[in-house]
Amino acid sequence: MADWGLMISYTVAGGTRAVAVTQQGQVAVIFTGMVVAGYLLVHYLPPNVGFSEAMQVAGNQGKLNLIDFTFDLTDRYNFWTGMTGGLFLALSYFGTDQSQVQRYLAGRSITESRLGLLMNGLVKVPMQFGILLIGVLLFVFYQFNQPPLTFNRPVREQIARQAEFAPQLQALEQRHASLFEGKRAATEQVVAALQQDNAGQLAAAQTQLETAQKAIQELRAETKKFFKKAAPLVEAKDTDYVFLTFVLQYMPRGLVGLLIAVVLSAAMSSAAAGLNALASTTVIDLYKPARPRSDERHYVGVSRWATITWGVLGIAFALYAARLENLIQAVNILGSLFYGTILGIFVVAFFMKKIGGNAVFWAAVVTQAVTFLLFQTTTIAYLWYNIIGCALVMLLATIGQQVLPRGPQVGR
């Protein structure tokens, strides 16, 4: 919560300028931390396993399946979902989201704003690739270095303090250590077979590795049930603690702070931009029309209070989102529920200027309701909501223009 408090404070005090200045330093910290983490992950692998061998191990375990051309509306991460739904998500995020658009508006010239938009692609794509690569290296690292039974240390320590459950926890951890030794031996055999290009040896080692992995998965399922019994009121998921566990257990003392700063900087960078955008839209779109004759000092004060209010609501949402399976996925799902509708409104405004405001408003309302209905009743991958929402707003607005009373045209 301390990082949220700090982020809210400098956003309230400095507004857009503070967000822009702090993000420059945060980007530098993020890139530096990524390079250091990537180097150390490879450095801590066994002597006979370098970067190329690590990639072979990851590929052999199915972690480098970059492109899947199978067309499946329920598959969240295949080629068609990414290149279509992902495209519309990016169009809406970088073209209509105030947290991004405010950066272009703050540019000193059109050229500078265009350069900022261009840099989103030039910097964001390699940065995302680097983050995913570190995730792959982290997976390989834990094939040779024993991971804890759970990466969620607070839950583990809470259970360990309970006399009733501590012996069973210790027994599970001993079983996990024994099973991992078998898995590590099988992984080393896989590496040796890959280096020697021995197909027969590779098949035998792979069979042994799959057996060890299945046993560990069964143990983790048993552990999950045990944790739910021992700490029923505590969320025992541990996926968001994997990288932090590596940082705290394996990083040199002097670098732990840097890697923690990377995690906090990434969170603060996006959250600060979002808070500033929410405060701006609250004042400009909602408050100012109701109080049009107030002076600028008054609006600045209201903006600061709006930032604080949205910050508190953000903390509340973060506490709820911490219980979800994956935070990054949760954010993308939440965005996809609304981005399609928002993008549709902008597309109508720019390219369908004969359509009136009443038609667009009701088209957006119906589209949003349909999107929520699809989310609740179907298994369609969430990225498709961006396409469905945009297309449905355009279609319903066109129909509504013919049957609803004419309102002011959106493009004017």
URBEL-V108379 format. One record per residue. N is the residue number from 1. OMEGA is omega in radians with two decimals (none if undefined). BURIAL is I if it has 24 or more other ideal C-beta (glycine too) atoms within 12 Angstrom, else O. D_LAST is the distance of its C-alpha to the last C-alpha in Angstrom with 2 decimals. Layout:
# URBEL-V108379
N&OMEGA&BURIAL&D_LAST  N&OMEGA&BURIAL&D_LAST
This chain:
# URBEL-V108379
1&-3.11&O&44.25  2&-3.13&O&45.29  3&3.09&I&42.78  4&3.11&I&39.94  5&3.11&O&41.21  6&-3.12&O&41.30  7&3.10&I&37.83  8&-3.09&I&36.38  9&-3.09&O&38.34  10&3.06&I&37.12  11&3.09&I&33.49  12&-3.05&I&33.78  13&-2.99&O&35.61  14&3.11&O&33.67  15&-3.07&I&30.17  16&-3.13&I&28.26  17&3.13&O&30.95  18&3.11&I&33.73  19&-3.11&I&32.10  20&-3.10&I&31.68  21&-3.12&O&35.24  22&-3.13&I&36.94  23&3.08&I&35.29  24&3.09&O&36.85  25&-3.14&O&40.26  26&3.10&I&39.58  27&3.12&I&38.75  28&3.13&O&42.01  29&-3.12&I&43.96  30&-3.12&I&42.49  31&3.11&I&43.39  32&3.13&O&46.82  33&3.11&I&47.55  34&-3.14&I&46.56  35&-3.14&I&48.93  36&-3.13&I&51.74  37&3.13&I&51.34  38&3.14&I&51.33  39&-3.08&O&54.43  40&3.10&I&56.35  41&3.09&I&55.60  42&-3.11&I&57.22  43&-3.09&O&59.94  44&3.06&I&61.04  45&3.11&I&61.55  46&-3.08&O&65.16  47&-3.10&O&66.77  48&-3.12&O&66.71  49&3.07&I&62.99  50&-3.10&O&60.61  51&-3.11&O&56.92  52&3.10&O&57.54  53&3.10&I&59.79  54&3.11&I&57.24  55&3.10&I&54.63  56&3.12&I&57.25  57&3.13&I&57.98  58&3.11&I&54.31  59&3.13&O&53.83  60&-3.14&I&56.99  61&3.07&I&55.62  62&-3.12&O&52.33  63&-3.14&O&50.19  64&3.08&O&48.95  65&-2.99&O&47.50  66&-3.02&O&44.31  67&3.06&O&43.05  68&-3.06&O&43.54  69&3.10&O&42.41  70&3.13&O&43.26  71&-3.12&O&40.35  72&-3.09&O&40.34  73&-3.13&O&37.37  74&3.14&O&39.37  75&-3.05&O&40.22  76&-2.95&I&37.99  77&2.97&O&39.04  78&-3.05&I&39.59  79&-3.04&O&38.13  80&3.10&I&35.68  81&-3.10&I&34.40  82&-3.05&I&33.95  83&3.12&O&32.43  84&3.11&I&29.90  85&3.11&I&29.30  86&3.10&I&29.90  87&-3.13&I&27.43  88&3.06&I&24.58  89&3.13&I&25.83  90&3.10&I&25.73  91&-3.13&I&22.23  92&-3.08&I&21.01  93&-3.07&I&23.37  94&-3.10&I&22.85  95&-3.06&I&19.16  96&-3.09&I&17.74  97&-3.07&I&20.70  98&3.13&I&20.46  99&3.07&I&24.18  100&-3.07&I&23.56  101&3.14&I&20.18  102&3.11&I&21.66  103&3.10&I&24.28  104&-3.13&I&21.97  105&-3.14&O&20.18  106&3.11&I&23.72  107&-3.11&O&24.70  108&3.11&O&25.91  109&3.10&O&24.21  110&3.13&O&22.02  111&3.13&O&25.37  112&3.11&O&26.66  113&3.11&O&23.66  114&3.11&O&24.07  115&3.10&O&27.79  116&3.10&I&27.30  117&3.13&I&25.38  118&-3.12&O&28.13  119&3.06&O&30.84  120&3.13&I&29.67  121&-3.07&O&31.00  122&-3.10&O&33.97  123&-3.03&O&35.23  124&-3.10&I&34.13  125&3.10&O&35.64  126&3.12&O&39.11  127&3.10&I&39.07  128&3.09&O&38.45  129&3.13&O&41.16  130&3.12&I&43.50  131&3.11&I&42.94  132&3.11&O&43.70  133&3.09&I&46.72  134&3.07&I&48.05  135&3.10&I&47.73  136&3.13&I&49.84  137&3.11&I&52.39  138&3.06&I&52.58  139&-3.14&I&53.39  140&-3.14&I&56.14  141&-3.10&I&57.44  142&2.94&I&58.12  143&-3.12&I&60.00  144&3.12&I&62.69  145&-3.00&I&62.39  146&3.04&I&62.91  147&3.05&I&59.83  148&3.10&I&60.42  149&3.00&I&60.69  150&3.12&I&57.37  151&3.14&I&55.03  152&-3.05&I&54.16  153&-3.14&O&56.92  154&3.12&O&56.36  155&3.14&I&56.90  156&-3.13&I&59.92  157&3.10&O&61.48  158&-3.14&O&60.93  159&-3.11&I&62.80  160&3.14&I&65.48  161&-3.13&O&66.36  162&-3.08&O&67.14  163&-3.10&O&70.81  164&-3.01&O&70.22  165&-3.08&I&67.80  166&3.13&O&68.72  167&3.13&O&71.53  168&3.08&O&69.34  169&3.12&I&66.62  170&3.13&O&69.25  171&3.10&O&70.57  172&-3.14&I&67.11  173&3.09&I&66.60  174&3.08&O&70.01  175&3.13&O&69.24  176&3.13&I&65.92  177&3.13&O&67.75  178&3.13&O&70.30  179&-3.13&I&67.76  180&3.11&I&65.74  181&3.08&O&68.86  182&3.12&I&69.18  183&3.14&I&65.54  184&3.11&I&65.89  185&3.12&O&69.03  186&3.11&I&67.33  187&3.10&I&64.37  188&3.07&I&66.85  189&3.08&I&68.52  190&3.12&I&65.18  191&3.14&I&64.67  192&3.14&O&68.20  193&3.11&I&67.74  194&3.14&I&64.51  195&3.13&O&66.24  196&-3.11&O&69.20  197&-3.10&O&67.07  198&-3.05&O&69.39  199&-3.14&O&67.74  200&3.11&O&70.53  201&3.13&O&70.57  202&-3.14&I&66.77  203&3.13&O&66.86  204&3.13&O&69.54  205&-3.14&I&67.80  206&3.09&I&64.49  207&3.11&O&66.28  208&3.14&I&67.84  209&3.14&I&64.53  210&3.09&O&62.79  211&3.14&O&65.68  212&3.13&I&65.38  213&3.12&I&61.61  214&3.13&O&62.05  215&3.13&O&64.65  216&3.11&I&62.41  217&3.10&O&59.49  218&3.11&O&61.85  219&3.13&I&63.01  220&3.08&I&59.45  221&3.09&O&58.76  222&3.13&O&61.96  223&3.13&I&60.95  224&3.10&O&57.58  225&3.12&O&59.40  226&3.13&I&61.88  227&3.13&I&59.20  228&3.10&O&57.53  229&-3.06&O&60.96  230&-3.13&I&61.90  231&-3.02&I&58.59  232&-3.08&O&56.69  233&-3.08&O&54.28  234&3.10&O&53.32  235&-3.01&I&50.79  236&3.14&I&52.97  237&-3.03&I&50.46  238&-3.06&I&51.02  239&-3.11&I&48.55  240&-3.12&I&46.65  241&-3.03&I&49.99  242&-3.11&I&51.26  243&3.11&I&50.08  244&3.10&I&50.99  245&3.08&I&54.45  246&-3.12&I&54.96  247&-3.05&I&53.93  248&-3.05&O&56.25  249&-2.98&I&59.21  250&-3.10&I&59.30  251&2.99&I&57.52  252&-3.03&O&59.70  253&-3.08&O&59.56  254&-3.09&O&57.91  255&-3.13&O&54.99  256&3.14&O&54.27  257&3.14&O&52.16  258&-3.10&I&50.10  259&3.03&I&49.30  260&3.10&I&48.54  261&3.10&I&46.21  262&-3.14&I&44.45  263&-3.13&I&43.75  264&-3.13&I&42.64  265&3.13&I&40.52  266&3.14&I&38.59  267&-3.08&I&37.95  268&-3.11&I&37.12  269&-3.11&I&34.78  270&-3.10&I&32.38  271&-3.14&I&32.87  272&3.11&I&32.25  273&3.12&I&28.90  274&3.12&I&27.94  275&-3.14&I&29.15  276&3.12&I&27.31  277&3.13&I&24.01  278&3.12&I&24.70  279&-3.13&I&25.61  280&-3.12&I&22.50  281&3.10&I&20.13  282&-3.10&I&22.50  283&-3.03&I&22.35  284&-3.02&O&18.72  285&-3.04&O&17.15  286&-3.02&O&20.07  287&-3.05&O&22.46  288&3.09&O&20.63  289&3.13&O&18.45  290&3.13&O&21.87  291&-2.98&O&23.64  292&-3.01&O&21.27  293&3.11&O&24.23  294&-3.14&O&26.43  295&-3.05&O&27.49  296&3.12&O&26.83  297&3.12&O&30.35  298&-3.14&O&29.64  299&3.10&I&26.55  300&3.11&O&28.70  301&3.11&O&31.37  302&3.13&I&29.13  303&3.13&I&27.80  304&3.09&I&31.43  305&3.08&O&32.37  306&3.11&I&29.43  307&3.13&I&30.73  308&-3.13&I&34.20  309&3.12&O&33.10  310&3.09&I&31.22  311&3.10&I&34.24  312&3.09&O&36.61  313&3.10&O&34.57  314&3.09&I&34.55  315&3.13&I&38.33  316&3.13&O&38.66  317&3.14&O&36.68  318&3.11&I&38.78  319&3.09&O&41.93  320&-3.08&O&40.81  321&3.13&I&39.62  322&3.12&O&43.01  323&3.14&O&44.49  324&-3.03&O&42.43  325&-3.08&O&44.02  326&-3.02&O&41.97  327&-3.13&I&39.52  328&3.13&O&37.54  329&3.13&O&37.25  330&3.14&O&36.28  331&-3.13&I&33.35  332&3.10&I&32.13  333&-3.14&I&32.56  334&3.12&O&30.65  335&-3.10&I&27.73  336&3.11&I&27.74  337&-3.06&I&27.50  338&-3.00&I&23.98  339&-3.14&I&22.64  340&3.11&I&22.15  341&-3.13&I&19.87  342&3.13&I&17.81  343&3.10&I&17.64  344&3.11&I&16.65  345&-3.14&I&13.57  346&3.13&I&12.55  347&3.10&I&13.64  348&-3.11&I&11.59  349&-3.07&I&8.34  350&-2.95&O&9.66  351&-3.12&O&11.67  352&-2.92&I&10.95  353&3.11&O&7.45  354&-3.12&O&9.24  355&-3.07&I&10.23  356&-3.08&I&9.46  357&3.14&I&9.94  358&-3.13&O&13.60  359&-3.13&I&14.52  360&-3.13&I&13.38  361&-3.11&I&15.13  362&3.05&I&18.30  363&3.13&I&18.31  364&3.13&I&18.38  365&-3.13&O&21.10  366&-3.14&I&23.21  367&3.14&I&22.90  368&3.10&I&24.05  369&3.11&O&26.91  370&3.13&I&27.93  371&3.10&I&27.97  372&3.14&O&30.24  373&3.10&O&32.39  374&-3.13&I&32.87  375&-3.08&I&33.81  376&-2.96&O&36.37  377&-3.11&O&37.89  378&3.10&O&37.82  379&3.11&O&38.95  380&3.13&I&36.00  381&-2.98&I&35.57  382&-3.14&I&32.80  383&3.12&I&31.05  384&3.13&I&30.27  385&-3.14&I&28.07  386&3.10&I&25.41  387&-3.10&I&25.35  388&-3.11&I&25.83  389&-3.13&I&23.05  390&-3.11&I&20.41  391&-3.09&I&21.62  392&3.08&I&21.98  393&-3.14&I&18.45  394&-3.12&I&17.25  395&-3.09&I&20.03  396&3.10&I&19.75  397&3.10&I&15.99  398&3.11&I&16.81  399&-3.11&O&19.74  400&3.12&I&18.12  401&-3.11&I&15.55  402&-3.01&O&18.75  403&-3.11&O&20.68  404&3.05&O&18.60  405&-3.09&O&17.26  406&3.02&O&13.74  407&3.10&O&11.31  408&-3.11&O&7.71  409&-3.02&O&5.75  410&-3.05&I&5.56  411&-3.09&O&3.81  412&none&O&0.00
